[in-house]
Amino acid sequence: MEAHNHSHDHSHNHNAIKKINTAFIVGIVLNFLFLTIEFIVGWINNSAALISDAGHNLSDVVSLLLALFAFKIAKVKPNERYTYGYKKTTILVSLLNAFILLIVIVGIFWESIEKMRHPQPVMGTTIAWVAAIGILINGVTAFLFFRDKDKDLNIKGAYLHLLADALVSLGVVIAGVLINYTSWYILDGIIGIVIALVILFSTWSLLKDSIRLVLDGVPANVDIQKVREMITQDADVVEVHHVHVWAMSTTENAITAHLVIKPESCVGELKHRIKHELEHFNIQHATLEIENEGEACADH
């Protein structure tokens, strides 16, 4: 029965990984094709809005490639020099993606302010149609990452990139339609600033989570106080101290802790129980040091 469950879990994980890989590849291909078309149309029509949006799409393609690279390299087995493997690269890439988004935001702010200061005549209808295609493409690819966005920071980063791009395209559509009917070219810049603020709001949590994990802080999906309570509630545990929780990757967490136990406790069974419970707290790797009641801990 246990072997059957293990086989089922392995098959489920394999299918999940395959689905995420497909989502990354589809997102990269669709966005690259669209940014190429958008740049050509923008160049022909002398549209700064379309050329800038194509540049934003290029940053998305780069971010998706980085996230896919991190996702792949995290599967490489540990070796003598890197005993944890390369799982930490997923955290570094999530931080890099957050910074890329911030750079994009600064670029949108700068460009939007320039458009407000120096409005330029643009073909509203052409801009609106091309940007509408961008909403469809980015919306579809963002949906591919929606279900898994809370399980991995890189998937969340990819989702935010694509959603932000869809919002940018929506802003360009609105600007294009309004400009076509009113000739208020300053609207292009105003909508750009609003979009940049929306992207900034969504990026802030990604940046904070990434920095926390880089500094080996407790991951956002782990409540360390509840972890302590769970351990001390075990009948064989007298006290727990030196509890350290950190992220090995954007999906795997680890813990080290000193457990003071009763003399009659069975250490093997106790460790098995605690480690099993820790999995329900999003902690997959546990190192537990056992101390007998009354024994002095040199580091305590």
N, C-alpha and C positions, 0 to 999 in steps of 0.2 A: 504493500500500500504506500509506504513511504517512498519507495523507488518510483512508483507511478506518479506521485505528487511532484517529486523532483523533476521527472521528465516533463510533466505538464508545465511547471514553472519555467523550465529552461526553454520550452517551445514558446511560451507566452512572452518571455523576455526577448527571444530572437525575433518574434513577429513585431514587437514594439520597437526594437532597434531598427529593423528593416523599414518600418513605417516612417520613423523619424528621418532616416537617411533619404528616403524618397521625398519627404517634405522639403528637406534642404535642397536637394537637386532640382526639384520642380521650381522652388522659389528662386534659385540662382538663374536657371535658364529663362524663365518667364520675365524676371526683372531685367536681365541683360538684353533680351530681345526688345523689351519695351523702351528701355533707356536709349537704345540705339535709334529706334524709330522716333522717339521724342526729341532727341538731339538733332536729327536730320530735319524734322519738321520745324523745330525752333530756329535752326540755322537758316532755312529757306525763308521763313516768315519774319526773321529778325526779332524773335520773341525772347526777351530775357527771362520771362517767367518759365517757359518751357525748357530752355537751356539750363536754368538753375535747378528745376525739378529733375532734369536728367542727371545733373550732378549729385543731387540728393539720392536718386536711385542707385547711382554708382557706389555711394557709401554703403547702401543696403547690401549690394552684391558682395562688397568686400567683407562686410560684417558676417554675412551668411557663410562665405568661404572660410573665414576664421573660426566660426562656431562649428562648422562641419569638420574642420581640421582638428579642433580640440576634442570633438566627439569621437573621432577616429583614434587619435593618439592616446586617449584615455583608456582604450581597450588593450593597449600594448602591455604585455606581461612585465612584472617587476624583474630587476636584475641586481647584480651585486653592487652596482653603483647607485641605482635608483630603486631602493627596496620597496617603495610604495608605488613604483611605476611612474607614469606621467599624468596621473589623474588631476594633479594640481593645475595643469595647463588649462583645464576648463574654467577655473576660477580666474586665472590671469586674462583669458580671452573675454570673459564676461565683464571684467573691469575695463579692458581695452574697448569693448563695444560700447560701454557706457560713455567713455571719453569721446569716442567717435560721434555718438549722438549729441554730446554737448558741443562739439566743434560744428556739427551740422546746424544746431540751434543758433549758435553765434553767427554763422554764415547767413541764415535766414533772417535774423534780426538786422544784420548789417545791410543786406540786400533790400529788405523791406523799407528800412529807413531811407535808403537812397532813392527808392521808387516814390516814396512820399515827398521827398525834397525835390526830385526831378521827374515828375510823371512823364511817361513816354507813350505815344499812341501805339496801341496794339490791336490785332485782329481778335476780338473777343470770341467770335464763333469758333474759329480754328482752335484757339486755346482751350475752350470749354470741351470740345469733342475729344481732343487728344487726352486731356486730363481725365475725362470720364472713363476712357479705356484704362487709365492708370488706377482708378478706384476699383474697377472690376478685377484687374490682375492682382493688385496688392491685397484686396479684400479676400480673394480666393486663397492666396498663399498664406495670409495671416490666419485664416480659418484652419489651415492644415496644422498649425502649431497651437491652436487655442486649447485643446484638451490637455496637452502636456506642459503648458506654460508655467504652472505652479510647481512642477516637479524638478525643473532644472533651470538654473539662471541663464544659461546660453539659449535655451529654447524660449525663455521669457524675453531675452534680449532680441532674438529674431522676431518674435511676435510683436514686440514694441516697435522695432524698426519698420516692419511692414505696415502695422496699424498707423504709425506716424506718417508713413508715405501715403497711405490712403487718405488720411486727413489733409495732408498737403495738397493732394490731387483734388480733393473735394473743395478746398479753399480756392484753388485755381479755377475750377468749374464755376463756382459762385461768382468769382471776380470776372471771369470771362463773360458770363451771362449779363451781369449788371453793367459791365463796361460796354457791351454791345448795345444795350438799350439806353444808357445814360451818358456814355462817354466820360464817366468819372474815373479817369485812369489812376487816381490816387487810391482807389479801393483795393488795387492789387497789393499795395504796400501794407494797408491796414489789415487785411485778411491774413497776410503773411505773418504779421506780429502776433495776431491771435493764435494762429496755428503753432508758432514757436513756443508760446506760453503753454499750450496744451501738451506739446511734446516734452517740454521741460518738467511739467508736473508728473508725467508718466515715467520719465527717465530717472527722477530723483531717487525713487525706491530701489531701482536697479543699481545705481551708483553706491548707495549706502550699504546694500547687501553685499556687493562685490568687495568693497573696502573692508567690511567686517570679516569676510572670509579670508582675504589676503592677510589680515592681521591675526589670523587664527582665533577670531572671536566666536562666540556661540552662535551657530546658524539660526536664522529667523524661525525655522520650522522645528526648533527644539526648545522646550521649556525646561531649563536646568533645575528650577525649583521643584517641578513635578517629578523630575528624574530622581532627585534626592529623596523626595517623599516616598516614591515607589520602592527604592532600595531599602530605606529604613523600616518600611512596613513589613518586610520579610521577617518571619518569626525567628530566624537564625542570626539576623543582623542587629548588633547593638548600636553601632554608629558607623557613619560614612564620612570621610574627609578627603582632602586633596582630589576633588572632582574637577576634571578638566575635559571639556568638550570642544571639538573643533571639526572643521570640514576637511575631508581628504579630497573631495571633488565637489562639484555642484550638485551631486546626487547622493554621495556617501559621507556619513559622519562617523567620528570615532570618539571614544571616551577612555580615560584612565581614572581609576578611583581606588582608594584604600578602604577596605571593609573590615571593621572590627566585628568578629563573630563569637558566638558562644562556644565553649570548649567541646560540647558534644555534637556540634554541627558536622554534617557531611559536606566537605568542601566541594567535591565534584558536582553533587546535586545542586548545591547552592549556586555555583557559577552557572550551571546550565539554566536554572530558573531565571536568574538575573539577566543573563544574556538574551534569553527568549523574550523577556518583558521589555528590554531595551529596544528591540526591533520595532515594537509598537510605538516607540518614542522617536522614530526615524534615526536610530543609532545602530549601524550595522557591524561596527568593529569595536570590541570591548577588551580592555586589559585591566583585570581586577587583581589587586594585591591584597592578600588575606593576612589579617593580624588577629591573634587571639586576645580575648578579653583580658585586660590587665597588662598586656604587653605594651611597652612604650614605643611610640613611633618616632624615629630619629628626626623626621622632617615635620612632625605635627606641631 
